[in-house]
Amino acid sequence: MAWLWEKKRDKKWNLIFSGFTADWGDVENTFPDERALKLSSKSTLVFSTYIQAKYIQAIGCLIQILKSTLPPSQKQKIQKWKKISKIVRSQSIRHLYLKDKGYFITHVVPTTDRYFKMEKEMLAVGGNAEAITAGLMSKDQIMKFLLELEKRREKHQLKTVSFTLIPPYPEGFFPHHLLTHPWTYQNGGEWDWIGGRVVKALFLNGLKKEAEKYLIEIAKKNLSNLCIYEWEDRNGRGVTSSLFYTGAAGVLAEAIKIGYGK
């Protein structure tokens, strides 16, 4: 955690930087081959909502560990991490939340605004789900986000909440073959690994009715498929997908436990 703060933080923005991927993914928009999986001198560096939200959540977990393990003489370390969390939280809301849209933008590119017009119209489902879990939205803001999400689902006729980007990046924006086409893989594909995070976030915020609606939609689809795909395209095809994706199963199980467990 300290390494990230020291080595991957932009000290002007006080946010964690990463490569330009499709919201949460591991394939950036630089190369058409395996080089796209690693940061390089050619990478477009961004501040991603998903990254900031996960960092805030990780700090929260770290603080809980420190509370249980530190001797009284070292409790000041807890205050240090609380301060860092507060900084990242305020900077994320300041720079990444689109008040007029009612959701967090996928990325901000600090060196140019060439992507802003496009990305402000895209709803990053995973990044916003994690922002909700990180406590970056009020209850009213969550409801506004859900209204926008439902409006877009209806427009694009999406059967679950698991589609990662609504709408996705246009054809050819990513040179890597896995993301070249819209509504496939991480470029707007349907990932229950993401949909489960929406369900979890809503359960955590007491929105049981909304969470159950999304959970049932996902469960019906998986029962129909007799599997939990890693991902599916807009037509329900998991072309290069695993037939049983442990990550999705785990997130859905976690959401069910949060919603119904004791």
N, C-alpha and C positions, 0 to 999 in steps of 0.2 A: 504493500500500500504506500509506503514511504517512497519507494522507487518510482512508482507512477507519479506521485506528486512532484518529485524532484526532476524526473527525466522526461515525462510525457505531458507536463503541464506547460501551457503558454502563460508566461508570467504577466503578460499584459492583460489577457482575457481571464486568467485564473480558471481555465477550463482544460480538460484533458483532450489532447488531439489524437486523431487516428486517420487512417486512409479513407478515401471516398468509396464506400461500399453501399450496397442497397439496404439502408437502414441498419441492420444488425449483422450483416453477412461478413464473409471472409474473402470475398473476391472484389477487388477494387477496379476502377475504370481506367486503368493505365495500359495493361498488356492483354494480348489475346491468349496467353498461355499461362503456365504455372507461376510465372513471375508476378502475376496479379495477386498472389496469395501473401506477398510480403511487402512491407514498406520499403521504398527505395528513394533515391534522389529524384525520381520522376513522379513520385506519388503526389496527388493533390491532398494536402492536409486539411482536415475539417474538424469542427466541433459537432459531434453527433449527440442528439438527445438520448439515444439508447446508451451510449457510453457514460454520459454524465449520470443518468439515472442508476445504472448498475454500480457506478463508483459510490454514489451516495448510499445505496443499499449495503454495499460492502463495508463502508465506514460504520454503518449502524451495527452490523454483525461484529465488527472488530471491537467496537465500544462495549458490547455485551461480553465479549471474551475478556477484555481488559478489566471490567468490573468484577469479574469472577476470579481473576488470577493475579492482579497486581497487589503488592503490599501497599498499605496506606501511604507510605513515603513516596510512591510513584504515581499517585492518582492524578497528578497534573497532566499526564499523558492523555487521559480521557478528555480533559478540557481542550487540549491541542487538537484532537480529532473532531471534537464537536465544533470547534472554530472553523476547521477546514470544510466540514460538511455544510456549515452555514454559508461559507463563501461560495462553494460550488452550487449550492441550492439557489442563492440569490442571483448569481451570474447566469445560471441556466434559465431562470424565469425572465431575466432581463433581456437576454440575447436570443433565446430559442422559442419562447412562447409567442404565438401569433394570436393576440387578443381578439382581433376582428374575425379570425377563422375559428377560434375555439379549440385549438390544438397546438402541439409543439411541432415545429418544422423538423424535417429529417436531419438536415445538417445546416450549419453556417460555414461558408468558406471565407476565412478572414482576409484573404488576399484579393478577392474579386466578388462582384455581385452578379456575375453572369449566370449563375445557377439559381439565384434567389427567386426570380419570377416563376420558373418551372417548379421548384421544390415547395414553394409556399402553397401551391394548389394540390400537392400530393399529401395524402393522409398516411403517415407511417404508423401502422397499427401496433407493431411491436414496440417501437420507441415510446409511443404514448401509453401503452399498457404498463411499461416499466416506469414511466414518469408518474403514473397514478400510484403504483406500488411504492415508489420512493416518496410519496407525499407531496408531490409538486403541483397537484391540483386540488382545489376545494371541491366540495360536493356539488355546488352549482356548476363549476367548470367541468366536472366529470359528466354531468347531465347534458351540458352543451356539446361536449365531445361525442356522446352517444347519439345525440340527434343528428349530428353531421355524419357520423359513421353509418347510421341507418339510411340516411338520405342517399349516400353514395352506394351502399349495398343495393338499394332498390334500383338506382340508375343503372348499375352494371349487372344486376341480376345475380348476385353472389349468394350462394346457398348457406354459407357459414361466415363466421366472423374471423376465420383463420387466414384470409388473404392478407398478405404482408404490406402491400402498397396499393392504395386506391386513389387515383389510378397509378399504374406503374410507370417506370421510365420508358421513353419512346424506343421504337425499334432502332437497334444499332448504337444506343448510347453507351452500352458496355461492350467493349470489343471481345471479351471472353465469351465463348460459345454458350456457356451455361446461362448467361444473363442477357444475351443478345435480343431475345424475343420477349415482348411484354407478357405478363400473366404466367411466366414459367420460372421455376426455381426460386431464387431469392428476389427476382424482379417481379413481384406481385403474385407469386405462386401461393398456393393454399397450404399453409403449414399449421397443423394442430399444435405444434410446439409454440406457436405464437398465439393461436386462439385460446389455448389453455391459460396463457398469461393474462389475457383479457378477463377471462372468467375468474381467475384468482384475484386480480386487482379489484374486481367488483365485489366479490365476497368479502375481501378485506375492508372495504368501505361500506359494508352493510347494504349493498344493493343486490339483495338475494334474488328478487324477481327477475331483474335484468340478467344476472349471472346464470340463473337456471335456464332461461330462454336460450342463451348461447350454448350452454353445456349440452342441452338436449339436442340441439341442431347438430352439434359435432358428434354426439353419441349415435344418433340415428344414421349419420353418414358412415361412421366406422362399422356399425353393425351391418349395414347394407354391403359394405366392402368386405366384411369378414377379416379385416386387418386394420392396422393404423399405419397408413403410409407415412414415409418421411415427408413427402410433399406431393401435391397434385397440381396440374395446370387447371386452367379455367373450365376445362371439359371433364375434369375428374380423372385425368390420366397421370399416373406416376411413372413417367417414361424412364427415367434413370434413378428412380427412387427405391429406397429400401422398403420392403413390404411390411416390416414391423419396426417402427422407429422408437427406440427406448426413450429418447429425449421427450417425444410427444406423450408417450404413455406416462412417464414420470411427472410431467407438468400437469397433465389432466388428473392424475391421482392426487397430486398435491392440492389442486384446486378443490377436488371433491372432499378431501380431508379438512381443508379450511372451511368449506361451506357447511359440512354436515358432521364433522368429527367432534369429539368432546375432549 
